[in-house]
Amino acid sequence: FLWSCPHNPEEPRAVMSVKSIREQEGKALLKRWLPELSNNQFGLDCAGCLVTPEVLDNTSGGTWDIILQKNPWLTTSKLVAKPDQVIGGRGKAGLIAVNKSFEEVKAWINERMCKEKTVAGITGQLTHFIIEPFVPHDQSEEYYVCMQSHRYKDEIFFYHEGGVDVGDVDSKASKLAIPTGLDISADMIRSQLLTKVPSGKQQSVALFIKSLYSVYKELHFAYLEINPVAVLSNNKIVPLDLVAKIDETAAFLCAQKWGELDWPSPFGRAAYPEEAFIRDLDGKTGASLKLTVLNDKGRVWTMVAGGGASVVYSDTVADYGYGAELANYGEYSGAPTTEETFAYAKTLLTMMCRYKHPEGKFLIIGGGIANFTDVAATFTGLIKALGMFADQIKENKIQIWCRRAGPNYLEGLKKLKIASDKLGLGIKVYGPETHITAVVPMALGLSPVLPEPDLSGGPAPPPKRDLIPVKVKKAPKPQTPSPKDEKHTIVTATPETRSIVYGMQNRAVQGMLDFDFMCKR
């Protein structure tokens, strides 16, 4: 999963598995943890309330009457309302209602609920809104603060003129880099970030940023932007607009601290129930099952084993000019069971057969050479799904191409080929003798179709490739000799090589040993 630069949402920045959360959820986390981590110096009086499409259903548990019952403050103060769907530029798009009564906010939301809106060239349906108390303040009291994580450091951005028109803070903001594992002091913040803040507010703002950074680290945020944060005349500090992303892989550390998070889809991309199903399945297994639908009417679908391989296949489809037709991104790996693979394949085939295309579709079943995933076991689940959808596959003109290798791959490929012949699906089946992505251009009709391998023999040899001739001006340096008195070289492992495994997992290690034995290593 990629996450974006705060100031340019289209620019990928980091390599963590981070996910956006709703503004209301982010403020609820601050309301819960900021007082505790600041010795009760700072906090939020109200995190707001979330309004969903349930308000349109009088039989649901989220009607306006119930919302009002849970949040009596809605009728005692002026309010602010805005969509809460990971949308940037809400103010400029006219999607913020300010200084309104409850009845005015209710009418404003009802008028927009479940309606389409185009923001910054992206069209999506408005389905979630946040309502919170209106905080009167002057423009001069608005500041900008942003925290983001890099590989070896965290970085804090601060600008003394926040708000809707903050502009390019990358070039204007003061910055403070914090190497991983180190902490910051209020004096560091004041001297490096707050030189343009009135002296009477510097200490309060410095302590607030320090406390905010403590929450940022404790809850494993990967990105936290508050623009604006209002510093009132009495030095009370109120976050007005918040964008946050959390490192989801830290769930084993602090899921209880997060509570129930929604993980909304980006604005403009509908949340598919199939994605939620796979996400739920993934949460119940030790294997890895991921699915993101990019274009449910696309022609090119992938079912790829392995996270790295899934990126390679997606890139290859795009490189050949079919990026707009790429329907999904996902992977199944970590030795999923037969039933889990069946459920994953059935989900893909259900979506593939939902919309017909006059030119047909492609399903590319790919992967590298597995370390310990039993190819035969996973393909048994795949074959079960293919049998269930055989008639629809033919009706939708779906071509299926497979390239797979790893433990028991011969048995798995044989099973798939036999099932293909029996069902009349015409599946093209390849093993490790074929380059990992060669099936992509063959499926798309962009390169000659290679003959399928003979699966009746033994394991296939490695792929044959012609080396690219290179003019070498200097003779290559000789390989570094092995250390004195050592029985093996630096590069090649031998029976005397010792392997140290951290976090012992007997099943995984045994699978790798079996694989090495099969490969005659």
N, C-alpha and C positions, 0 to 999 in steps of 0.2 A: 504494500500500500504506500502510495506517495502522499506527502502532504505538501502544502503550498506555502510559498512565501507570503507573509502577512499583507504586504503592500501590493502584491501582484498575484492574485489567486490562480493564475494560469501557469505560474513558474514553479516547477517541482523543486523542492529544496532538500528533503531529508530522506533517510532510509529506514525509519522506524515504522512500525505498524501503528499508525496513529489514526484516530477517528474523531470527527467533529461531534460535539454535543450541543444541545440546545442552549440558548442564552439563559432561559429560566433554570435549567439544570446547573449551569455554571454558577449562576448567582446563588442558587440553593447551596452549592458546595461552599461558596465563600461565606454565606450566612452561618453555615454549620461549623466551619473550621477556622475562619479568620479570628474570631474572638479567642479561641483556645490557643492558637499559635502566635498571638500577639499579646498575651497576658491581659486580654480584655480591653486593650487600647482601641481596637477597631472592630467593626462589625457592620452588618446590614440589618436595618430595621425590617425590611421586607424583600423577599426574593421574587415577588410577583406571582401570578398564577397563569397556568397554561389553559388555553381554550382550543378545543379540538372540534372536528365535525360532529361530535356527539351532541353539540348544542342544537343541531337541526333535528335530532331524534328525541321526541318527548318521552320515549320509553327507555332511554339510555341512562347511565349513571353519571352523565356529564352535562346535564341540562343547565341552563342559566340559573335556575332556582337553586340547584345543588351547588354550583360554583359560588353563588352569593352566600349560601348558608355556610360554606367552608371558609369564605373570605369576607367577613363582614366589613372590613376596611374599605371595600369597593364603593360603598355608599357614603363614606365619611370624608373623602378627600377627592381632589381633582386627580385625573388619571392620564397615563400614556399607554397607547396600544400600538403594536407593530407585529408583523409576521415574525415567527420564530422558526425559520427553516433554513438556516445557513445561507442567508441571502446578504450579499454585500450591497452597499449603496441604497439602503432602504429610504433614507432621508431624501436623497435626490430623486428617487422614483415616486415620491409622494405617498410612501407607505408607512408613515408615522402620524398618528393622531395624538395631539398634544393638548394638555390642559382641558380635558373633557370630563363631563359627568359620566356616571355609570351607564345611564340610558343612552347617552350619545356614543359612548364606546361600544355598547351592545349593538346599536344600529349600524355603526361603522364596520364592525366585524361581520355582522350578518350579511351586509351588502357585498362583502368580498369573499366570504367563506366558500371554498370549493370552486372559486372562479379562476380562470386563467389570467396570468399577468406576465408581461415581458419586462425583465429587468436586465439591463446591460446586455441585451441581445439574446438572453436566455428566457424561454417561455416555460412556465410551470404553473401548477395549480396551488393556490394558497389554501393550506389545510390546518396550520397551527399558528396561533397568535399568543403573544404574551401581553398581559396587562399588569402595570405596576404604578405605584404612586408617582405623581408629578412632583418634581423637585425644582422649585423656583430658584434661579441663579443667573448671574451675569455671564456674558461671553468670556470675560477676562478670567473667570473662575474655572474654565474648562482646560484640562490638561490631557495629554496623551501618554499612555504607558503600554509597553508591549514586552513580553518575555517569550523567548523562543530557544529551543535546544538544537545544538549542532553536535557533531560527532564527539568532540573533545571539550566542549564548553557550552555554557548557557550565555545568552546575551540579553541585556535589558536596553530597550529604546525608551527615551523620554523626550517629549517636546512640550514646551510651555504654552503652545497655542493649539489646543486640541479642538475637536468638533468635526462637523460634516466637511468643512473645507480645509482639513488638515494638510492635504496635498501630499507631496513626495517626502515622507518622513525618512526614507532611506538616506536622503541627502541632507535633510534638515535636522534630524534628531540627534541628541547626544546619546552616546552608546557606552555601555559598560560590559566588558567581557569577563565571565567568571569561569575559570578552568574547572573541569569536572572534579568534584570532590572537595572543592574549596567553598568558603562562605563569604558573605559580604557584611560590612558594617554600615551603620547610618552615616558615618563620616565619609566613607568612600562614595556612597550614593550622593551625598550633599555636594562634595567637591567635584565629582565627575559628571553629574547629571542635572543638578538643580541650580546652576549659576545664574539662570535667568528668572528664577522663581523669587517672588518677594521674600526678603529675609525673615519676615514674621511667619511665613508658612513653610520654610525650608525644613525645619526639624520635624514637623508633623508629616510632611510628604515623604521625607527620608525614612521615617519609621514605618509609614504605611507601605512603602515599596519593599522594605526589608521583610515585613510581615507577609506581604503578598508573595514574595519569593519563597518564603518558608512553606506557604500553602502549595505553591507551584511544585516544589520538590517533593513534599510529603505525599501529594496526591498524584504524582507522576504526570503532570501536564507536560505536553510537548510544545504547546503554544498557547499563550494567553494575552489577548489584546483588549484593553479597556479604553474606549474612545467615544465620548469623553469621560474622564473621571472628574467629578466636580469637587473642588476644595472650597467650601463655603467660608463666609466671613468669620464664623466662629470656629474655623479649622476642622469642622466636621467633613469627612471625606465620603462621597457617595459615588460608586460605579454606576454610570448611566447606561452605557452600551457596551456589551461584552461579546467577544468571540473566543471560543476555546476549543482546543483539541487535546485529547488524552492518549497516552501510549497504552493501547489496549492490552499489550502483552504483560503489563504490570498487574493484571487482574488477580493473579495469585497472591500478590502482596497487599492490595488495598481495595479489592472489590467491595468489602464490607463498608469501607469509608466512602466509596462512591455511591453506594445504594443502587437503585434501579435506574439505569441510564438507557436512553431511547436509541442512540446511535442513528440519527436521521440520515437519509440519503441526500446528496447534494440537490439543491433546488434545480428543477427542470428534469430530473431523472426520477421517474416513479419508482417507488419501493415495491418490488414484485414479491408476491407471497412465496414464490419458489426460492427466492434468495433467503427469506426468513426461514423456510423449511430446512435448507442446507445449513444455514447458520446454527439452527437448533440441533441438527444432526451432528454438526461439527463439535458442538459443546458437550455432546454425550459420548464421544469416542476419543480414544487416544490417537487415532489417525487424523489427518488433515483433509478437510473437505471445504472447498471455497467455491463460491459462484457469484459473479457480478454480471448482470445482464446489461450489455451496451446498446444493443439494437434488436429488439425481439422480432423484427421483421427481416433481419439480416440473413444472408445466404450461407455464410461460413460459420460453422459452430465447431468448437474444439472440446475434446474430453482428454485432457492431458494429465499424465502422472508426473508429479514433481513440480515444486514452485519455480525452480530455475527453468525447467523445460517449458512451463506454461508461458513464461516471458518470451523465450526464444521462438515458440510457435506463433505467438501473437505478433511479435516483431516481423516474423517472416511473412505472415499474411499481409501485413501493412506494407512491407517492402515490395511486394508484388502488386501493389496498387489496389488491394481489396480491403483496405482499412475501414472504409465506409460500410462494407458488408460484413465486417466482423461482428458477430452477434453476442459473444460472451467472452468473459475472461474468468478462468478458474483453474482448479487443480484438485486431484485426489492423490494422496500419498500417505506414507507412514503405515503401510500394510492394512488398509481397510478390509473389513470382512466382505464375504460374498454378498450378504444382505445389504451392507452399506453401499457397495458398488452398484448393486441393483437399484437401490433407491436414488442414487446420484444419476445413473444413466436414464432411469425412467423419468426423472425430472427434466433432464435435457431433451429427451425425445418428446415429452409432452409439449414443451415450448416450441420445438422445431416444427411440430405438426399443427400448431395452432393457426398459422397463416401460410397459405400456399403461395408459391412463386412460379410464374410460368416457365422460368429457366431452371427450376429445381434448386436443390440445396446440397451442401457438403457437410459431412461430419468427419472430422479428422481426429482419429484416436491415436494419440502420440505419447511419446515419453522417451527418456534416455534409457540407460541400462540400470535397472533397479538394483539397489544394494540388498535389501531384504524383503521387499514386497513380493509376494508370491503371485506371479503373473497369471498362472493357471487359475488360482482361486478368485482373483478379481475379475478375470474374463468370464468365469462361470456366472457371476452376477450380471455382467454386461450382456451375455448371450441370453439370459432369462428376459432381460428388458427388450432386446431385439426381437425375441419371439413374440412378446406381447404386442409390439408395435409394427410387426412385419407388414401387414396390409397398409397401414398408414404411411410407412416408409416408402413403399412402392407408389402409393397414390400421390405423395408429395415429391416424387422424383428425387429422393435423397440418395446421393452417392456416399458411400462409406469407405474411408481409406485408413489403414492401420499400419503403424510402425512401432514396435515394442520389443524390449529385450529385458533380460534379468532372470532371476531364479525361476525355473520351470517355464521359460518363455516358449520353448518348443511345444510343450503340451498345450499351453494357452493358445498359441497361434493355430495349432491343429484343430482344437475345439472350435475356434472362431471360424475357420475355413469350412469345416464340416457343417456348422450351423448355417453359414452363408449359402452353401450349396443346397442344403435342405430347404431353407426358407426362400431361396431364389433372390437373394439381396445383392449378389455380385460384389461382395466386399473384396477389396484389394488388400492383401496381407503381406507385410514385410517384417524382417527381423533386423538384427544388428549388422547384417551385411550391407544394409542400406543406410545412407547418411540420415541423421536424425530428422531433418526437415525436408528431405527429398520428396516426401509424399505431398507437400503443400503445392509446389508448382505442377506436379503431375495431376493432382486433383483438379486444379484450376485450368488445366489444359494449356499450360505455358511451357511445358517441357515434355519430351518423349516419355512414354510410360515404360518403366523398366520391367523386365520379366519377374514374376514372383518367384521366390526361392523354393527349392525342393524341401519340404518340411518332413520328408520321410527319413532323411539322413540324420547325422549327428549335429552338434552345435555348429552354427554358422561361423565362418572365419570373419575377422574384422573387415570393415569396409575397405575397398581398394580405392585409393585416390592417387592421381598423378601429381607429383610434387611440382611446384612452380619453380622454374629455373631462375636462379638468382646469381648475378655476377658478384663474386666475392673477390675483393681487392687484396685482402690480407687473409693469410691462413688462420683458421680458428685456433684459439688458445687451447692447449691440452686440458683435459678435465683435472680438477684438483685431486691430487692423490688422497687415498684414504688415510686416516690418522694411524700413527705407528701402533703396532700390536693389535690393530682391530681386524676382525675376521670378515668384515663387510665394508662396502664402499659407502660414501655419503649418500649416493643417489638411489641405489638398488637395495631393496629389502631382501633378506635371506632368512633361512630358518633360525638363525641366531638373533634376528632383530626382535627387540622387545617393544611391545606396544602398551602404553599406559592409557587406561580408559577412566575418565572422570564421570562420576554419576552412573555407576554400574547398572546396565540394563541387559540382563542375560539374553533376552529374546533378540534384541538388536545385534548384540555382539555375535551370538551364535549364527544369526543370519548372514552376517558379513564373513564369518569364517567359512561357512558353507559355500558362499559365493566365490571366495578366493580359491577354495578347493576345486570347485567346478571349473574355474578358469585356469586351473593348473598353475596357480601362482606359487 
